């Protein structure tokens, strides 16, 4: 694997040159960035894979929605529609994407919309809302954020910083210095000062940027269709995942019971009847006391109406998650409120 990455280094260099040229053109004004009159919060990460953007989006909704009218704008990855689409609780995952549908399901009172062109999407939403949260848009420089929040998975900070395809970075590591705030996600629940300092050294920031540390809190398992909750303690599981980085989820399940089988799919995988038949056959090969457990994002795709009949007799549950912050001397909630409501986003 290491030899293959070395062979791919020339392509990473080419990709890096393209990114440098793009950033130069934006910095010099040759390519236009749009800044809006109302606060636009952009969430993103530099590394391919799950850094916790969806939990961060939901955290900001809980923090801000009681005070202002919030809209979430996503590109709706995996949807079959194009253009601006407002997400409804009755929308299908193939119409709007799994993450936007998850947001709308959890927060039915707020506006969630998809648009691959973020400028067009914001223009549609601007008049009727006060604050806008753009999920996974840090690298899209056509929108100049009022507040840019960059996420780094705790473990990924200790790995190489090479660009695709030799490494896992989809944007240049130096762009961390353009963030207004950095959140190190998926840390251990018990985070030592030594581990914090190691992460800060790995970030090697060139200017003063507030850095916050967070972890994932797992809720009770919820049945895919009837919303009944279940305590997983001491259960045996078959795990079904189609997310970028299932390792934290699997590590959590290992603390709760015994994993008998893991059935993995690609990130955002659109489940089919054939997939369900495969899942069912693997479950039937196990002791019938084993329950099927999946992630919250996967649940949005498994709830597709065409799959319901095939899944109805399976004991399948998903586990909702929430972002929690370590108190590190900086208070994330206070920082966000000050930045957003004072209108004094600092560069």
C-alpha positions in Angstrom: 0.0 0.0 0.0 2.8 2.4 0.9 4.5 1.7 -2.5 1.2 2.4 -4.3 0.9 5.8 -2.5 4.4 6.7 -3.6 3.5 5.9 -7.2 0.6 8.2 -7.0 2.6 11.1 -5.6 3.0 12.8 -9.0 -0.8 13.0 -9.4 -1.1 14.5 -5.9 1.4 17.2 -7.0 -0.6 18.0 -10.1 -3.8 18.2 -7.9 -2.0 20.4 -5.5 -0.9 22.8 -8.3 -4.5 23.0 -9.5 -5.7 23.9 -5.9 -2.9 26.5 -5.6 -3.9 28.1 -8.9 -7.5 28.1 -7.8 -6.8 29.8 -4.5 -4.5 32.3 -6.2 -7.3 33.3 -8.6 -9.8 33.7 -5.8 -7.3 35.7 -3.6 -6.6 38.1 -6.5 -10.3 38.5 -7.3 -10.0 36.8 -10.8 -12.6 34.3 -9.6 -15.5 35.9 -7.7 -16.4 35.0 -4.1 -19.9 36.1 -3.0 -20.4 37.5 0.5 -24.0 37.9 1.8 -25.5 40.4 4.1 -26.6 37.9 6.7 -24.5 35.4 8.6 -23.4 32.4 6.6 -21.7 29.6 8.7 -19.7 27.2 6.6 -18.7 23.8 8.0 -16.1 21.6 6.3 -13.1 19.3 6.6 -9.9 18.9 4.5 -9.7 15.1 4.8 -11.8 12.7 2.8 -14.2 10.8 5.1 -16.4 11.5 8.1 -15.1 14.2 10.4 -18.5 14.8 12.0 -20.0 17.5 9.8 -23.6 16.3 10.3 -23.4 16.3 14.1 -21.8 19.7 14.0 -24.6 21.0 11.8 -27.2 19.6 14.2 -25.3 21.1 17.2 -25.5 24.6 15.6 -29.2 24.2 14.9 -29.9 23.3 18.5 -27.8 26.3 19.6 -29.2 28.9 17.3 -32.7 27.9 16.2 -34.4 29.0 19.5 -33.4 32.6 18.7 -33.3 33.1 15.0 -34.7 31.6 11.8 -32.1 29.1 10.6 -31.8 27.5 7.2 -29.5 24.5 6.3 -28.2 24.4 2.7 -26.6 21.2 1.4 -25.6 20.0 -2.0 -27.7 16.8 -1.4 -25.0 14.3 -2.2 -26.5 11.2 -3.9 -29.8 12.7 -4.9 -31.2 12.2 -8.4 -32.7 15.7 -8.6 -30.9 18.8 -9.7 -31.2 22.5 -8.9 -32.8 24.0 -5.8 -35.0 21.6 -3.8 -36.5 22.3 -0.4 -36.5 19.2 1.7 -39.8 18.0 3.3 -40.2 15.4 6.0 -42.0 13.3 3.3 -39.1 13.6 0.8 -37.4 10.4 -0.4 -33.7 10.0 0.1 -33.1 9.7 -3.6 -34.8 13.1 -4.1 -32.8 15.0 -1.5 -29.9 12.9 -0.1 -29.5 11.2 3.2 -28.0 14.0 5.3 -30.5 16.7 4.4 -33.3 14.2 5.0 -31.8 13.4 8.4 -31.7 17.1 9.3 -35.3 17.7 8.3 -36.5 14.6 10.1 -34.8 15.7 13.3 -35.7 19.4 13.0 -39.0 19.6 11.0 -39.6 23.2 11.9 -36.5 24.5 10.2 -35.8 25.0 6.5 -33.5 22.4 4.8 -32.7 22.8 1.2 -30.4 21.3 -1.5 -28.6 23.1 -4.3 -25.4 22.2 -6.0 -24.8 25.9 -6.6 -24.4 27.4 -3.1 -24.8 31.0 -4.3 -28.1 30.2 -6.1 -29.3 28.3 -3.0 -28.5 31.1 -0.6 -30.2 33.6 -2.9 -33.4 31.5 -2.8 -33.3 31.4 1.0 -31.9 34.8 1.9 -35.1 36.9 2.4 -36.9 34.5 4.7 -34.2 33.4 7.1 -31.7 35.0 9.5 -28.7 32.6 9.6 -27.5 30.0 7.1 -25.5 26.8 7.8 -23.7 25.3 4.8 -22.8 21.7 5.3 -19.6 20.5 3.7 -18.7 23.8 1.9 -15.4 24.9 3.4 -13.5 24.1 0.2 -16.1 25.8 -2.1 -14.7 29.3 -2.3 -17.5 30.9 -4.3 -19.2 31.6 -1.0 -17.2 33.8 1.4 -18.3 32.7 4.9 -19.1 34.9 7.8 -17.8 32.1 10.0 -15.8 29.2 8.7 -15.6 26.1 11.0 -13.1 23.5 10.0 -13.2 20.0 11.5 -10.4 17.6 12.0 -10.9 14.0 13.1 -8.7 13.5 16.2 -6.9 10.4 14.8 -6.4 11.8 11.3 -4.2 14.6 12.6 -1.4 12.1 13.4 -1.4 10.8 9.8 0.3 12.1 6.7 -1.1 15.3 5.1 -0.7 14.2 1.5 -3.3 15.2 -1.1 -5.4 12.8 -3.1 -4.8 10.3 -4.6 -1.5 9.5 -2.6 -3.1 10.7 0.6 -6.5 11.5 2.0 -6.6 15.3 1.9 -9.0 16.8 -0.7 -7.7 20.3 0.0 -4.4 21.8 1.0 -3.4 21.5 4.6 -2.4 25.2 4.8 -6.0 26.2 4.3 -6.6 25.4 8.0 -5.2 28.9 8.6 -8.1 30.5 6.8 -10.7 29.0 9.3 -12.3 31.2 11.9 -12.5 28.2 14.3 -11.2 24.7 14.3 -12.9 21.8 16.0 -11.0 18.5 16.7 -13.7 15.9 16.6 -14.1 12.3 17.7 -11.7 12.6 20.6 -11.7 10.1 23.5 -14.4 10.9 26.0 -11.6 11.2 28.6 -9.2 13.6 26.9 -5.8 14.2 28.5 -3.8 17.4 28.3 -1.0 15.5 26.6 -3.4 14.3 23.9 -4.7 17.9 23.4 -1.3 19.3 23.1 -0.3 16.6 20.6 -3.3 17.6 18.4 -2.3 21.3 18.7 1.2 20.5 17.6 0.0 18.5 14.7 -2.2 21.4 13.6 0.8 23.8 13.7 -1.3 26.9 13.1 0.4 29.9 11.6 -2.0 32.4 13.2 -4.2 32.5 16.3 -7.3 30.5 15.7 -9.6 29.2 18.5 -9.4 25.4 18.7 -12.1 23.3 20.4 -12.3 19.6 21.2 -15.4 17.5 20.9 -16.5 13.9 21.2 -19.4 11.8 20.0 -22.2 10.9 22.4 -24.3 7.8 21.3 -28.0 7.7 22.2 -30.3 4.7 22.7 -30.9 2.5 19.8 -34.2 3.3 17.9 -36.1 0.8 15.8 -36.0 1.7 12.1 -39.7 1.9 11.7 -41.6 2.0 15.0 -39.4 4.5 16.9 -39.2 2.2 19.9 -35.9 2.6 21.8 -33.7 -0.2 23.2 -30.7 -0.4 25.5 -28.0 -2.2 23.7 -26.0 -3.3 26.7 -24.9 -6.9 26.5 -26.6 -7.5 23.1 -25.1 -9.3 20.1 -25.0 -7.3 16.9 -24.8 -7.6 13.2 -23.6 -4.2 12.0 -24.7 -2.7 8.6 -22.8 0.4 7.6 -22.5 2.6 4.5 -20.5 5.5 5.9 -17.0 6.9 5.2 -15.5 6.0 8.5 -17.3 3.3 10.5 -14.5 2.7 12.9 -15.7 5.0 15.8 -19.2 3.5 15.5 -17.8 0.0 15.6 -15.5 0.8 18.5 -18.6 2.1 20.4 -20.6 -1.1 19.7 -17.7 -3.2 21.0 -18.2 -1.5 24.4 -21.9 -2.4 24.4 -21.9 -6.0 23.4 -20.5 -8.5 20.9 -20.3 -7.8 17.1 -21.1 -11.1 15.3 -20.9 -9.9 11.7 -20.2 -6.6 9.8 -21.8 -5.9 6.5 -20.2 -2.8 4.9 -21.1 -0.7 1.9 -19.6 2.4 0.3 -20.3 5.9 1.8 -23.8 7.1 0.8 -24.6 3.7 -0.7 -28.1 3.6 -2.2 -29.5 0.4 -0.7 -31.4 -2.0 -3.1 -33.7 -4.9 -2.7 -30.7 -7.1 -3.6 -28.7 -5.6 -0.7 -31.5 -6.2 1.7 -31.7 -9.9 0.6 -27.9 -10.1 1.3 -28.3 -8.5 4.7 -31.2 -10.8 5.5 -29.4 -13.9 4.5 -26.4 -13.0 6.6 -28.6 -12.3 9.6 -30.5 -15.6 9.2 -27.1 -17.4 9.3 -26.6 -16.1 12.9 -28.5 -16.8 16.1 -31.9 -15.1 15.8 -31.2 -13.3 19.1 -28.7 -11.1 17.2 -30.1 -7.6 16.3 -29.1 -5.5 13.3 -27.6 -2.1 14.1 -26.8 0.7 11.7 -25.9 4.4 11.8 -28.4 7.2 11.7 -27.3 8.3 8.3 -27.7 4.8 6.9 -31.2 4.6 8.4 -32.3 7.5 6.1 -31.5 5.3 3.1 -32.9 2.1 4.6 -36.2 3.8 5.2 -36.8 4.2 1.5 -40.4 3.2 0.8 -39.4 0.5 -1.7 -37.3 -1.3 1.0 -39.8 -1.3 3.8 -41.5 -4.6 3.0 -38.2 -6.4 2.7 -37.0 -5.0 6.1 -40.2 -5.2 8.1 -39.5 -8.5 9.8 -35.9 -7.7 10.7 -34.9 -6.5 14.2 -33.0 -3.4 12.8 -32.1 -0.4 14.9 -30.1 2.8 14.4 -28.2 4.9 16.9 -28.5 8.7 16.9 -25.4 10.7 17.9 -24.7 14.1 19.2 -21.6 16.3 19.4 -20.4 17.1 22.9 -17.6 19.6 23.8 -14.8 19.3 26.2 -14.4 22.4 28.4 -10.9 23.6 27.5 -10.9 27.2 28.7 -12.7 28.2 25.4 -16.5 27.9 25.4 -17.7 26.9 22.0 -21.3 28.1 22.5 -20.3 31.5 23.7 -17.8 31.9 20.8 -20.5 31.1 18.2 -23.1 33.3 19.8 -20.7 36.2 20.0 -19.5 35.8 16.5 -22.9 35.4 14.9 -25.0 37.8 16.9 -22.5 40.6 17.3 -21.9 40.7 13.6 -18.2 41.1 14.3 -16.7 38.0 12.7 -13.0 38.3 13.1 -10.6 37.5 10.3 
